[in-house]
Amino acid sequence: MDFMIMFFSICSVIGIGILIWFKTKSGKRWLANL
């Protein structure tokens, strides 16, 4: 149970970090180049 909570927390932090990065200029430029 503790492992699942830890895994979910790590995934949430990574997901939020990516969303914030996509809102920056470098993130938008990277998305445009896809």
C-alpha positions as CSV (number, residue, x, y, z in Angstrom):
1,M,0.0,0.0,0.0
2,D,2.8,2.4,0.9
3,F,4.5,1.7,-2.4
4,M,1.4,2.6,-4.4
5,I,1.0,5.9,-2.5
6,M,4.7,6.7,-3.2
7,F,4.4,5.7,-6.9
8,F,1.2,7.9,-7.3
9,S,2.9,10.9,-5.6
10,I,5.9,10.7,-7.9
11,C,3.7,10.4,-11.0
12,S,1.6,13.4,-9.8
13,V,4.8,15.6,-9.3
14,I,6.1,14.6,-12.7
15,G,2.8,15.3,-14.4
16,I,2.4,18.7,-12.8
17,G,6.0,19.6,-13.7
18,I,5.4,18.7,-17.4
19,L,2.2,20.8,-17.4
20,I,4.0,23.8,-16.0
21,W,6.9,23.3,-18.5
22,F,4.4,23.2,-21.4
23,K,3.2,26.7,-20.4
24,T,6.7,28.1,-20.7
25,K,8.2,29.4,-24.0
26,S,10.6,26.5,-24.4
27,G,7.7,24.1,-23.8
28,K,5.6,25.8,-26.5
29,R,8.5,25.8,-28.9
30,W,9.1,22.1,-28.3
31,L,5.4,21.3,-28.9
32,A,5.4,23.3,-32.1
33,N,8.4,21.3,-33.4
34,L,6.6,17.9,-32.9
